[in-house]
């Protein structure tokens, strides 16, 4: 019998899209029950949102002042207490910054190893996950005699439907919370544009854009087609854009329906972030750029001439 506990990822009182994808992934396990755990200071609204997701039995939430901010050191012991109290066989989290921070701590406190970046479920303990920056896929089998802790690769799953009616339960756990880590602050890059991690259309720029000022053409084009904006690491390192816009192995892994990149060569570390993208369109002035090997549509040309021409053509 397998029962799954999903650790909710949320911010500003909203459940993240990443957690909706973890819920969709959990449906493939064939588990007897799937529950969600919300850690917050006032978690009722997030719990109500989670309760609408398809296939969930119970949403449990722990309200505690220590959960006012997503602090992995404080969250992990509470999660472990909930896992042990509920006798869960699987604990799943997203591969977001929070998930990647908290889930290894959960595994360590439970005394088990963990599976990262699960991209396909073959059985309750058998999975596929990417390796070598997504250039190969591992099939792995985890031991079935201990709790399985895993993070789920959001780009590999659709969000769960919202036709559920899970019960909601406020729970408390009696655990000592570590005091060695405290929240100091968070700097967020505010933007009215679609969220890079979940947008159906993404436009990116690379080193070929040339400067922070030149990036304006990328923003304007993205706004014209209602797309999120991202960048290569070279563009981030050169200071053209902030680092939360980086797409790739060490940036965001995305799966838009349409991905249009300008002045990006197509290094494997960049391609690792767009492996699951639908249609890839590349504009580069070098006809031999490796990006053309993966692009569905490629245009050899200068981006500063191509962008105005495309903008004019689409009206
Ligand atoms: C451990 C590790 C992790 C990494 N993680 C990432 C990651 O997460 N994401 C990432 O992107 N990279 C990552 N990198 C870096 C990666 O290897 C490349 O260096 C980087 O992706 C190159 O960025 P770029 O394509 O913008 O720049 P370049 O490789 O310099 O390519 C610029 C391109 O722009 C074209 N160009 C120039 N001017 C124009 C113009 N006017 N019009 C049209 N085209 C033009 C050029 O022909 C060229 O192809 C990582 C590297 C390492 C070692």
py3Dmol code that shows the C-alpha trace and the ligand (Angstrom):
import py3Dmol

protein = """\
ATOM      1  CA  UNK A   1       0.000   0.000   0.000  1.00  0.00           C
ATOM      2  CA  UNK A   2       1.447   3.385  -0.943  1.00  0.00           C
ATOM      3  CA  UNK A   3       0.360   6.754   0.375  1.00  0.00           C
ATOM      4  CA  UNK A   4       1.907   9.959  -0.877  1.00  0.00           C
ATOM      5  CA  UNK A   5       2.444  13.243   0.922  1.00  0.00           C
ATOM      6  CA  UNK A   6       3.107  16.236  -1.358  1.00  0.00           C
ATOM      7  CA  UNK A   7       4.832  19.254   0.164  1.00  0.00           C
ATOM      8  CA  UNK A   8       3.114  22.386  -1.143  1.00  0.00           C
ATOM      9  CA  UNK A   9       5.179  25.157  -2.618  1.00  0.00           C
ATOM     10  CA  UNK A  10       3.412  28.517  -2.254  1.00  0.00           C
ATOM     11  CA  UNK A  11       4.087  32.239  -2.116  1.00  0.00           C
ATOM     12  CA  UNK A  12       2.008  35.339  -1.402  1.00  0.00           C
ATOM     13  CA  UNK A  13      -0.931  33.158  -0.369  1.00  0.00           C
ATOM     14  CA  UNK A  14      -1.094  31.278  -3.680  1.00  0.00           C
ATOM     15  CA  UNK A  15      -0.240  27.680  -4.443  1.00  0.00           C
ATOM     16  CA  UNK A  16       2.560  27.454  -7.007  1.00  0.00           C
ATOM     17  CA  UNK A  17       2.091  26.008 -10.480  1.00  0.00           C
ATOM     18  CA  UNK A  18       4.948  23.637  -9.627  1.00  0.00           C
ATOM     19  CA  UNK A  19       2.857  21.950  -6.913  1.00  0.00           C
ATOM     20  CA  UNK A  20      -0.021  21.449  -9.361  1.00  0.00           C
ATOM     21  CA  UNK A  21       2.424  19.544 -11.553  1.00  0.00           C
ATOM     22  CA  UNK A  22       3.628  17.422  -8.632  1.00  0.00           C
ATOM     23  CA  UNK A  23      -0.021  16.498  -8.024  1.00  0.00           C
ATOM     24  CA  UNK A  24      -0.364  15.446 -11.668  1.00  0.00           C
ATOM     25  CA  UNK A  25       2.811  13.374 -11.362  1.00  0.00           C
ATOM     26  CA  UNK A  26       1.530  11.707  -8.158  1.00  0.00           C
ATOM     27  CA  UNK A  27      -1.496  10.408 -10.068  1.00  0.00           C
ATOM     28  CA  UNK A  28       0.867   8.158 -12.065  1.00  0.00           C
ATOM     29  CA  UNK A  29       2.006   6.280  -8.934  1.00  0.00           C
ATOM     30  CA  UNK A  30      -1.254   4.359  -8.566  1.00  0.00           C
ATOM     31  CA  UNK A  31      -1.175   5.219  -4.852  1.00  0.00           C
ATOM     32  CA  UNK A  32      -3.965   4.385  -2.400  1.00  0.00           C
ATOM     33  CA  UNK A  33      -4.098   8.014  -1.296  1.00  0.00           C
ATOM     34  CA  UNK A  34      -2.424  11.337  -2.061  1.00  0.00           C
ATOM     35  CA  UNK A  35      -2.361  14.108   0.555  1.00  0.00           C
ATOM     36  CA  UNK A  36      -0.865  17.614   0.489  1.00  0.00           C
ATOM     37  CA  UNK A  37       0.907  19.355   3.363  1.00  0.00           C
ATOM     38  CA  UNK A  38       0.897  23.170   3.522  1.00  0.00           C
ATOM     39  CA  UNK A  39       3.320  24.913   5.895  1.00  0.00           C
ATOM     40  CA  UNK A  40       2.376  28.543   6.465  1.00  0.00           C
ATOM     41  CA  UNK A  41       1.600  31.072   9.171  1.00  0.00           C
ATOM     42  CA  UNK A  42      -1.965  31.390   7.859  1.00  0.00           C
ATOM     43  CA  UNK A  43      -2.389  28.446   5.484  1.00  0.00           C
ATOM     44  CA  UNK A  44      -6.181  28.075   5.209  1.00  0.00           C
ATOM     45  CA  UNK A  45      -6.471  29.851   1.828  1.00  0.00           C
ATOM     46  CA  UNK A  46      -3.608  27.911   0.247  1.00  0.00           C
ATOM     47  CA  UNK A  47      -5.083  24.705   1.685  1.00  0.00           C
ATOM     48  CA  UNK A  48      -8.479  25.545   0.144  1.00  0.00           C
ATOM     49  CA  UNK A  49      -6.796  26.090  -3.236  1.00  0.00           C
ATOM     50  CA  UNK A  50      -4.924  22.781  -2.918  1.00  0.00           C
ATOM     51  CA  UNK A  51      -8.129  20.950  -1.963  1.00  0.00           C
ATOM     52  CA  UNK A  52      -9.573  21.653  -5.419  1.00  0.00           C
ATOM     53  CA  UNK A  53      -6.802  19.722  -7.187  1.00  0.00           C
ATOM     54  CA  UNK A  54      -7.783  16.436  -8.745  1.00  0.00           C
ATOM     55  CA  UNK A  55      -7.134  13.198  -6.848  1.00  0.00           C
ATOM     56  CA  UNK A  56      -6.260  14.611  -3.428  1.00  0.00           C
ATOM     57  CA  UNK A  57      -7.697  12.902  -0.329  1.00  0.00           C
ATOM     58  CA  UNK A  58      -6.750  15.385   2.407  1.00  0.00           C
ATOM     59  CA  UNK A  59      -4.955  18.713   2.557  1.00  0.00           C
ATOM     60  CA  UNK A  60      -3.226  19.152   5.915  1.00  0.00           C
ATOM     61  CA  UNK A  61      -1.919  22.515   6.980  1.00  0.00           C
ATOM     62  CA  UNK A  62       0.346  23.539   9.827  1.00  0.00           C
ATOM     63  CA  UNK A  63       0.004  27.175  10.900  1.00  0.00           C
ATOM     64  CA  UNK A  64       3.120  28.300  12.753  1.00  0.00           C
ATOM     65  CA  UNK A  65       4.913  31.639  12.995  1.00  0.00           C
ATOM     66  CA  UNK A  66       8.129  29.883  11.872  1.00  0.00           C
ATOM     67  CA  UNK A  67       6.411  29.148   8.551  1.00  0.00           C
ATOM     68  CA  UNK A  68       5.773  32.792   7.675  1.00  0.00           C
ATOM     69  CA  UNK A  69       8.626  32.457   5.175  1.00  0.00           C
ATOM     70  CA  UNK A  70       9.732  29.362   3.286  1.00  0.00           C
ATOM     71  CA  UNK A  71      12.657  28.388   5.489  1.00  0.00           C
ATOM     72  CA  UNK A  72      13.817  24.848   4.767  1.00  0.00           C
ATOM     73  CA  UNK A  73      15.584  24.383   8.115  1.00  0.00           C
ATOM     74  CA  UNK A  74      12.329  25.021   9.991  1.00  0.00           C
ATOM     75  CA  UNK A  75      10.096  23.199   7.510  1.00  0.00           C
ATOM     76  CA  UNK A  76      12.015  19.905   7.351  1.00  0.00           C
ATOM     77  CA  UNK A  77      11.411  18.694  10.948  1.00  0.00           C
ATOM     78  CA  UNK A  78       7.709  19.570  10.680  1.00  0.00           C
ATOM     79  CA  UNK A  79       7.434  17.636   7.418  1.00  0.00           C
ATOM     80  CA  UNK A  80       9.171  14.619   8.952  1.00  0.00           C
ATOM     81  CA  UNK A  81       6.785  14.696  11.932  1.00  0.00           C
ATOM     82  CA  UNK A  82       3.810  14.792   9.540  1.00  0.00           C
ATOM     83  CA  UNK A  83       5.249  11.953   7.433  1.00  0.00           C
ATOM     84  CA  UNK A  84       5.739   9.757  10.488  1.00  0.00           C
ATOM     85  CA  UNK A  85       2.325  10.602  11.961  1.00  0.00           C
ATOM     86  CA  UNK A  86       0.603   9.799   8.657  1.00  0.00           C
ATOM     87  CA  UNK A  87       2.708   6.696   7.942  1.00  0.00           C
ATOM     88  CA  UNK A  88       3.397   7.845   4.374  1.00  0.00           C
ATOM     89  CA  UNK A  89       5.394   5.699   1.955  1.00  0.00           C
ATOM     90  CA  UNK A  90       6.306   8.557  -0.437  1.00  0.00           C
ATOM     91  CA  UNK A  91       7.121  12.254   0.054  1.00  0.00           C
ATOM     92  CA  UNK A  92       7.131  14.392  -3.097  1.00  0.00           C
ATOM     93  CA  UNK A  93       8.199  17.995  -3.591  1.00  0.00           C
ATOM     94  CA  UNK A  94       8.762  20.257  -6.589  1.00  0.00           C
ATOM     95  CA  UNK A  95      12.168  20.969  -8.089  1.00  0.00           C
ATOM     96  CA  UNK A  96      11.819  24.671  -7.288  1.00  0.00           C
ATOM     97  CA  UNK A  97      14.343  26.500  -5.099  1.00  0.00           C
ATOM     98  CA  UNK A  98      12.268  25.625  -2.018  1.00  0.00           C
ATOM     99  CA  UNK A  99      11.846  21.971  -3.017  1.00  0.00           C
ATOM    100  CA  UNK A 100      15.526  21.566  -3.796  1.00  0.00           C
ATOM    101  CA  UNK A 101      16.369  23.090  -0.421  1.00  0.00           C
ATOM    102  CA  UNK A 102      13.891  21.299   1.813  1.00  0.00           C
ATOM    103  CA  UNK A 103      13.584  17.795   0.329  1.00  0.00           C
ATOM    104  CA  UNK A 104      17.219  16.685   0.894  1.00  0.00           C
ATOM    105  CA  UNK A 105      16.835  17.803   4.521  1.00  0.00           C
ATOM    106  CA  UNK A 106      13.667  15.726   4.814  1.00  0.00           C
ATOM    107  CA  UNK A 107      15.457  12.706   3.350  1.00  0.00           C
ATOM    108  CA  UNK A 108      18.402  13.155   5.709  1.00  0.00           C
ATOM    109  CA  UNK A 109      16.160  13.423   8.775  1.00  0.00           C
ATOM    110  CA  UNK A 110      14.298  10.280   7.665  1.00  0.00           C
ATOM    111  CA  UNK A 111      17.627   8.498   7.097  1.00  0.00           C
ATOM    112  CA  UNK A 112      16.919   7.707   3.434  1.00  0.00           C
ATOM    113  CA  UNK A 113      18.367   8.729   0.076  1.00  0.00           C
ATOM    114  CA  UNK A 114      16.330  10.641  -2.468  1.00  0.00           C
ATOM    115  CA  UNK A 115      15.448  10.750  -6.143  1.00  0.00           C
ATOM    116  CA  UNK A 116      15.803  14.142  -7.815  1.00  0.00           C
ATOM    117  CA  UNK A 117      14.166  15.549 -10.937  1.00  0.00           C
ATOM    118  CA  UNK A 118      11.756  12.692 -11.503  1.00  0.00           C
ATOM    119  CA  UNK A 119      10.436  13.108 -15.062  1.00  0.00           C
ATOM    120  CA  UNK A 120       8.400   9.925 -15.627  1.00  0.00           C
ATOM    121  CA  UNK A 121       6.818   7.395 -13.298  1.00  0.00           C
ATOM    122  CA  UNK A 122       7.176   3.759 -14.390  1.00  0.00           C
ATOM    123  CA  UNK A 123       5.992   2.286 -11.081  1.00  0.00           C
ATOM    124  CA  UNK A 124       5.745   3.257  -7.413  1.00  0.00           C
ATOM    125  CA  UNK A 125       9.537   2.839  -7.100  1.00  0.00           C
ATOM    126  CA  UNK A 126      10.739   3.025 -10.693  1.00  0.00           C
ATOM    127  CA  UNK A 127      11.320   6.270 -12.522  1.00  0.00           C
ATOM    128  CA  UNK A 128      13.049   8.130 -15.303  1.00  0.00           C
ATOM    129  CA  UNK A 129      15.173  11.156 -14.574  1.00  0.00           C
ATOM    130  CA  UNK A 130      17.489  13.282 -16.753  1.00  0.00           C
ATOM    131  CA  UNK A 131      21.233  13.071 -16.470  1.00  0.00           C
ATOM    132  CA  UNK A 132      24.192  14.793 -18.187  1.00  0.00           C
ATOM    133  CA  UNK A 133      22.239  18.057 -18.430  1.00  0.00           C
ATOM    134  CA  UNK A 134      19.286  16.267 -19.991  1.00  0.00           C
ATOM    135  CA  UNK A 135      21.319  14.618 -22.749  1.00  0.00           C
ATOM    136  CA  UNK A 136      20.528  11.141 -21.408  1.00  0.00           C
ATOM    137  CA  UNK A 137      17.687   9.663 -19.407  1.00  0.00           C
ATOM    138  CA  UNK A 138      18.319   7.315 -16.465  1.00  0.00           C
ATOM    139  CA  UNK A 139      15.847   4.604 -15.526  1.00  0.00           C
ATOM    140  CA  UNK A 140      16.206   4.069 -11.809  1.00  0.00           C
ATOM    141  CA  UNK A 141      14.679   1.723  -9.243  1.00  0.00           C
ATOM    142  CA  UNK A 142      14.476   2.870  -5.619  1.00  0.00           C
ATOM    143  CA  UNK A 143      14.245   0.414  -2.687  1.00  0.00           C
ATOM    144  CA  UNK A 144      10.624  -0.319  -1.803  1.00  0.00           C
ATOM    145  CA  UNK A 145      11.279  -1.099   1.872  1.00  0.00           C
ATOM    146  CA  UNK A 146      11.812   2.508   2.946  1.00  0.00           C
ATOM    147  CA  UNK A 147      10.187   5.896   2.515  1.00  0.00           C
ATOM    148  CA  UNK A 148      10.781   7.376  -0.924  1.00  0.00           C
ATOM    149  CA  UNK A 149      11.637  11.086  -1.013  1.00  0.00           C
ATOM    150  CA  UNK A 150      11.699  12.723  -4.445  1.00  0.00           C
ATOM    151  CA  UNK A 151      11.548  16.020  -6.304  1.00  0.00           C
ATOM    152  CA  UNK A 152       9.486  16.269  -9.490  1.00  0.00           C
ATOM    153  CA  UNK A 153      10.661  18.021 -12.652  1.00  0.00           C
ATOM    154  CA  UNK A 154       7.866  20.503 -13.362  1.00  0.00           C
ATOM    155  CA  UNK A 155       8.651  20.803 -17.073  1.00  0.00           C
ATOM    156  CA  UNK A 156       7.736  17.127 -17.552  1.00  0.00           C
ATOM    157  CA  UNK A 157       4.156  17.294 -16.249  1.00  0.00           C
ATOM    158  CA  UNK A 158       0.992  19.268 -16.942  1.00  0.00           C
ATOM    159  CA  UNK A 159      -0.746  20.930 -13.976  1.00  0.00           C
ATOM    160  CA  UNK A 160      -3.410  18.806 -12.264  1.00  0.00           C
ATOM    161  CA  UNK A 161      -7.050  19.519 -13.079  1.00  0.00           C
ATOM    162  CA  UNK A 162      -9.171  21.391 -10.546  1.00  0.00           C
ATOM    163  CA  UNK A 163     -12.092  19.038 -10.083  1.00  0.00           C
ATOM    164  CA  UNK A 164     -11.233  17.792  -6.595  1.00  0.00           C
ATOM    165  CA  UNK A 165     -12.942  18.147  -3.242  1.00  0.00           C
ATOM    166  CA  UNK A 166     -10.354  17.072  -0.682  1.00  0.00           C
ATOM    167  CA  UNK A 167     -10.985  17.380   3.017  1.00  0.00           C
ATOM    168  CA  UNK A 168      -8.983  20.051   4.814  1.00  0.00           C
ATOM    169  CA  UNK A 169      -7.410  19.422   8.195  1.00  0.00           C
ATOM    170  CA  UNK A 170      -5.484  21.843  10.435  1.00  0.00           C
ATOM    171  CA  UNK A 171      -2.764  19.853  12.182  1.00  0.00           C
ATOM    172  CA  UNK A 172      -0.078  20.669  14.713  1.00  0.00           C
ATOM    173  CA  UNK A 173       3.204  18.918  15.277  1.00  0.00           C
ATOM    174  CA  UNK A 174       5.222  18.895  18.448  1.00  0.00           C
ATOM    175  CA  UNK A 175       8.806  19.243  17.243  1.00  0.00           C
ATOM    176  CA  UNK A 176      11.793  21.313  18.231  1.00  0.00           C
ATOM    177  CA  UNK A 177      12.546  23.805  15.453  1.00  0.00           C
ATOM    178  CA  UNK A 178      16.196  24.693  14.874  1.00  0.00           C
ATOM    179  CA  UNK A 179      17.203  28.269  15.684  1.00  0.00           C
ATOM    180  CA  UNK A 180      20.439  28.332  13.705  1.00  0.00           C
ATOM    181  CA  UNK A 181      18.717  29.689  10.583  1.00  0.00           C
ATOM    182  CA  UNK A 182      16.554  32.771  10.442  1.00  0.00           C
ATOM    183  CA  UNK A 183      14.819  34.680   7.684  1.00  0.00           C
ATOM    184  CA  UNK A 184      16.441  38.020   6.868  1.00  0.00           C
ATOM    185  CA  UNK A 185      14.757  39.136   3.671  1.00  0.00           C
ATOM    186  CA  UNK A 186      14.050  38.414   0.054  1.00  0.00           C
ATOM    187  CA  UNK A 187      14.675  40.538  -2.998  1.00  0.00           C
ATOM    188  CA  UNK A 188      12.175  39.783  -5.698  1.00  0.00           C
ATOM    189  CA  UNK A 189      12.346  40.998  -9.254  1.00  0.00           C
ATOM    190  CA  UNK A 190       8.795  42.285  -9.824  1.00  0.00           C
ATOM    191  CA  UNK A 191       7.408  42.045 -13.339  1.00  0.00           C
ATOM    192  CA  UNK A 192       4.001  42.370 -14.978  1.00  0.00           C
ATOM    193  CA  UNK A 193       5.048  39.945 -17.689  1.00  0.00           C
ATOM    194  CA  UNK A 194       4.011  36.266 -17.660  1.00  0.00           C
ATOM    195  CA  UNK A 195       5.946  34.029 -15.277  1.00  0.00           C
ATOM    196  CA  UNK A 196       8.985  32.594 -17.069  1.00  0.00           C
ATOM    197  CA  UNK A 197       8.562  29.191 -15.408  1.00  0.00           C
ATOM    198  CA  UNK A 198       5.011  28.637 -16.653  1.00  0.00           C
ATOM    199  CA  UNK A 199       4.355  30.896 -19.640  1.00  0.00           C
ATOM    200  CA  UNK A 200       3.152  29.208 -22.841  1.00  0.00           C
ATOM    201  CA  UNK A 201       5.328  31.613 -24.903  1.00  0.00           C
ATOM    202  CA  UNK A 202       8.880  32.571 -24.015  1.00  0.00           C
ATOM    203  CA  UNK A 203      11.279  34.937 -25.788  1.00  0.00           C
ATOM    204  CA  UNK A 204      14.942  34.899 -24.797  1.00  0.00           C
ATOM    205  CA  UNK A 205      18.049  36.852 -25.652  1.00  0.00           C
ATOM    206  CA  UNK A 206      21.691  35.863 -25.437  1.00  0.00           C
ATOM    207  CA  UNK A 207      25.104  37.455 -25.622  1.00  0.00           C
ATOM    208  CA  UNK A 208      24.282  38.424 -29.199  1.00  0.00           C
ATOM    209  CA  UNK A 209      21.874  41.077 -27.891  1.00  0.00           C
ATOM    210  CA  UNK A 210      24.962  43.006 -26.858  1.00  0.00           C
ATOM    211  CA  UNK A 211      23.913  45.144 -23.888  1.00  0.00           C
ATOM    212  CA  UNK A 212      21.326  45.856 -21.192  1.00  0.00           C
ATOM    213  CA  UNK A 213      19.968  48.737 -23.297  1.00  0.00           C
ATOM    214  CA  UNK A 214      19.673  46.574 -26.393  1.00  0.00           C
ATOM    215  CA  UNK A 215      17.617  44.077 -24.392  1.00  0.00           C
ATOM    216  CA  UNK A 216      14.739  46.544 -24.767  1.00  0.00           C
ATOM    217  CA  UNK A 217      14.080  45.047 -28.239  1.00  0.00           C
ATOM    218  CA  UNK A 218      13.638  41.614 -26.622  1.00  0.00           C
ATOM    219  CA  UNK A 219      11.224  42.975 -23.975  1.00  0.00           C
ATOM    220  CA  UNK A 220       9.235  44.903 -26.583  1.00  0.00           C
ATOM    221  CA  UNK A 221       8.932  41.909 -28.874  1.00  0.00           C
ATOM    222  CA  UNK A 222       7.922  39.652 -25.959  1.00  0.00           C
ATOM    223  CA  UNK A 223       5.260  42.169 -24.890  1.00  0.00           C
ATOM    224  CA  UNK A 224       4.001  42.323 -28.458  1.00  0.00           C
ATOM    225  CA  UNK A 225       3.256  38.572 -28.463  1.00  0.00           C
ATOM    226  CA  UNK A 226       2.394  38.260 -24.745  1.00  0.00           C
ATOM    227  CA  UNK A 227       5.465  36.207 -23.876  1.00  0.00           C
ATOM    228  CA  UNK A 228       7.676  35.839 -20.803  1.00  0.00           C
ATOM    229  CA  UNK A 229      11.296  36.955 -21.161  1.00  0.00           C
ATOM    230  CA  UNK A 230      14.370  34.874 -20.397  1.00  0.00           C
ATOM    231  CA  UNK A 231      18.062  34.893 -21.215  1.00  0.00           C
ATOM    232  CA  UNK A 232      21.147  32.766 -21.607  1.00  0.00           C
ATOM    233  CA  UNK A 233      23.708  32.630 -18.858  1.00  0.00           C
ATOM    234  CA  UNK A 234      26.126  34.675 -20.950  1.00  0.00           C
ATOM    235  CA  UNK A 235      23.548  37.499 -21.067  1.00  0.00           C
ATOM    236  CA  UNK A 236      23.045  37.219 -17.294  1.00  0.00           C
ATOM    237  CA  UNK A 237      26.790  37.114 -16.569  1.00  0.00           C
ATOM    238  CA  UNK A 238      27.307  40.166 -18.786  1.00  0.00           C
ATOM    239  CA  UNK A 239      24.759  42.048 -16.653  1.00  0.00           C
ATOM    240  CA  UNK A 240      22.178  42.534 -19.428  1.00  0.00           C
ATOM    241  CA  UNK A 241      19.411  41.039 -17.258  1.00  0.00           C
ATOM    242  CA  UNK A 242      18.926  39.772 -13.668  1.00  0.00           C
ATOM    243  CA  UNK A 243      19.872  36.149 -12.936  1.00  0.00           C
ATOM    244  CA  UNK A 244      16.301  34.991 -12.223  1.00  0.00           C
ATOM    245  CA  UNK A 245      15.812  35.243 -15.996  1.00  0.00           C
ATOM    246  CA  UNK A 246      18.425  32.591 -16.773  1.00  0.00           C
ATOM    247  CA  UNK A 247      17.196  29.567 -18.694  1.00  0.00           C
ATOM    248  CA  UNK A 248      19.215  26.361 -18.663  1.00  0.00           C
ATOM    249  CA  UNK A 249      20.930  23.744 -16.583  1.00  0.00           C
ATOM    250  CA  UNK A 250      21.734  26.171 -13.785  1.00  0.00           C
ATOM    251  CA  UNK A 251      18.753  28.414 -14.445  1.00  0.00           C
ATOM    252  CA  UNK A 252      15.088  27.717 -15.077  1.00  0.00           C
ATOM    253  CA  UNK A 253      13.942  24.516 -16.765  1.00  0.00           C
ATOM    254  CA  UNK A 254      10.970  25.526 -18.885  1.00  0.00           C
ATOM    255  CA  UNK A 255       8.472  23.865 -21.216  1.00  0.00           C
ATOM    256  CA  UNK A 256       6.648  26.602 -23.171  1.00  0.00           C
ATOM    257  CA  UNK A 257       4.587  25.777 -26.241  1.00  0.00           C
ATOM    258  CA  UNK A 258       6.617  28.357 -28.186  1.00  0.00           C
ATOM    259  CA  UNK A 259      10.242  29.273 -27.487  1.00  0.00           C
ATOM    260  CA  UNK A 260      11.878  32.037 -29.556  1.00  0.00           C
ATOM    261  CA  UNK A 261      15.543  32.828 -28.941  1.00  0.00           C
ATOM    262  CA  UNK A 262      17.640  35.643 -30.339  1.00  0.00           C
ATOM    263  CA  UNK A 263      21.446  35.710 -30.345  1.00  0.00           C
ATOM    264  CA  UNK A 264      21.845  32.447 -28.411  1.00  0.00           C
ATOM    265  CA  UNK A 265      24.376  29.918 -29.722  1.00  0.00           C
ATOM    266  CA  UNK A 266      22.739  26.784 -28.260  1.00  0.00           C
ATOM    267  CA  UNK A 267      25.259  25.481 -25.712  1.00  0.00           C
ATOM    268  CA  UNK A 268      24.190  22.155 -24.129  1.00  0.00           C
ATOM    269  CA  UNK A 269      23.761  23.863 -20.751  1.00  0.00           C
ATOM    270  CA  UNK A 270      21.226  26.216 -22.328  1.00  0.00           C
ATOM    271  CA  UNK A 271      19.441  23.437 -24.218  1.00  0.00           C
ATOM    272  CA  UNK A 272      19.050  21.539 -20.925  1.00  0.00           C
ATOM    273  CA  UNK A 273      16.524  24.191 -19.931  1.00  0.00           C
ATOM    274  CA  UNK A 274      14.346  23.937 -23.055  1.00  0.00           C
ATOM    275  CA  UNK A 275      14.352  20.178 -23.658  1.00  0.00           C
ATOM    276  CA  UNK A 276      10.584  19.972 -23.158  1.00  0.00           C
ATOM    277  CA  UNK A 277       9.712  23.110 -25.153  1.00  0.00           C
ATOM    278  CA  UNK A 278       7.174  22.670 -27.958  1.00  0.00           C
ATOM    279  CA  UNK A 279       8.169  24.686 -31.024  1.00  0.00           C
ATOM    280  CA  UNK A 280      11.665  26.192 -30.940  1.00  0.00           C
ATOM    281  CA  UNK A 281      12.423  29.199 -33.147  1.00  0.00           C
ATOM    282  CA  UNK A 282      16.013  30.467 -33.349  1.00  0.00           C
ATOM    283  CA  UNK A 283      17.420  33.645 -34.850  1.00  0.00           C
ATOM    284  CA  UNK A 284      21.190  33.816 -35.110  1.00  0.00           C
ATOM    285  CA  UNK A 285      23.526  35.490 -37.574  1.00  0.00           C
ATOM    286  CA  UNK A 286      25.836  32.451 -37.607  1.00  0.00           C
ATOM    287  CA  UNK A 287      24.404  29.726 -39.858  1.00  0.00           C
ATOM    288  CA  UNK A 288      26.584  27.134 -38.068  1.00  0.00           C
ATOM    289  CA  UNK A 289      25.309  27.952 -34.564  1.00  0.00           C
ATOM    290  CA  UNK A 290      24.354  24.699 -32.754  1.00  0.00           C
ATOM    291  CA  UNK A 291      20.941  26.136 -31.846  1.00  0.00           C
ATOM    292  CA  UNK A 292      19.857  25.396 -35.430  1.00  0.00           C
ATOM    293  CA  UNK A 293      20.315  21.655 -34.763  1.00  0.00           C
ATOM    294  CA  UNK A 294      17.427  21.698 -32.279  1.00  0.00           C
ATOM    295  CA  UNK A 295      15.319  24.530 -33.717  1.00  0.00           C
ATOM    296  CA  UNK A 296      12.056  23.687 -35.506  1.00  0.00           C
ATOM    297  CA  UNK A 297      12.366  26.994 -37.365  1.00  0.00           C
ATOM    298  CA  UNK A 298      15.669  28.808 -37.841  1.00  0.00           C
ATOM    299  CA  UNK A 299      16.387  32.178 -39.329  1.00  0.00           C
ATOM    300  CA  UNK A 300      19.937  33.224 -40.160  1.00  0.00           C
ATOM    301  CA  UNK A 301      20.116  36.972 -39.721  1.00  0.00           C
ATOM    302  CA  UNK A 302      20.856  39.943 -37.519  1.00  0.00           C
ATOM    303  CA  UNK A 303      18.348  40.055 -34.665  1.00  0.00           C
ATOM    304  CA  UNK A 304      18.177  43.850 -34.841  1.00  0.00           C
ATOM    305  CA  UNK A 305      16.873  43.575 -38.406  1.00  0.00           C
ATOM    306  CA  UNK A 306      14.806  40.412 -37.923  1.00  0.00           C
ATOM    307  CA  UNK A 307      12.821  41.550 -34.860  1.00  0.00           C
ATOM    308  CA  UNK A 308      11.367  44.714 -36.484  1.00  0.00           C
ATOM    309  CA  UNK A 309      10.593  42.700 -39.628  1.00  0.00           C
ATOM    310  CA  UNK A 310       8.749  39.955 -37.682  1.00  0.00           C
ATOM    311  CA  UNK A 311       6.931  42.544 -35.561  1.00  0.00           C
ATOM    312  CA  UNK A 312       5.755  44.306 -38.720  1.00  0.00           C
ATOM    313  CA  UNK A 313       4.757  41.038 -40.371  1.00  0.00           C
ATOM    314  CA  UNK A 314       2.594  39.843 -37.469  1.00  0.00           C
ATOM    315  CA  UNK A 315       1.067  43.306 -37.037  1.00  0.00           C
TER     316      UNK A 315
END
"""
ligand_1 = """\
53
LIG
C 28.314 24.304 -15.359
C 27.734 25.227 -16.387
C 26.421 25.590 -16.300
C 25.851 26.439 -17.248
N 24.527 26.766 -17.153
C 23.983 27.510 -18.136
C 22.579 27.816 -18.115
O 21.843 27.444 -17.191
N 22.073 28.538 -19.130
C 22.851 28.994 -20.172
O 22.305 29.649 -21.070
N 24.164 28.731 -20.194
C 24.741 28.031 -19.207
N 26.084 27.814 -19.225
C 26.902 28.564 -20.193
C 26.926 27.948 -21.593
O 27.964 26.980 -21.675
C 27.175 29.040 -22.653
O 28.360 29.723 -22.328
C 26.052 30.074 -22.755
O 24.804 29.417 -22.863
C 26.291 30.935 -23.987
O 25.321 31.946 -24.026
P 24.957 32.629 -25.405
O 24.453 31.591 -26.346
O 24.095 33.792 -25.112
O 26.361 33.226 -25.866
P 27.322 32.795 -27.043
O 27.660 31.359 -26.974
O 28.444 33.780 -27.030
O 26.444 32.994 -28.362
C 26.026 34.247 -28.804
C 25.360 34.023 -30.147
O 24.803 35.227 -30.607
C 24.948 35.269 -32.012
N 24.837 36.686 -32.390
C 25.706 37.693 -32.119
N 25.213 38.857 -32.562
C 24.030 38.584 -33.156
C 23.055 39.387 -33.824
N 23.203 40.730 -33.956
N 21.964 38.769 -34.332
C 21.790 37.418 -34.212
N 22.688 36.627 -33.603
C 23.784 37.198 -33.065
C 26.297 34.660 -32.278
O 26.383 34.156 -33.607
C 26.341 33.547 -31.242
O 25.863 32.309 -31.757
C 26.667 26.956 -18.299
C 27.999 26.596 -18.364
C 28.546 25.748 -17.427
C 29.988 25.348 -17.542
"""
view = py3Dmol.view(width=600, height=400)
view.addModel(protein, "pdb")
view.setStyle({"model": 0}, {"cartoon": {"style": "trace"}})
view.addModel(ligand_1, "xyz")
view.setStyle({"model": 1}, {"stick": {}})
view.zoomTo()
view.show()
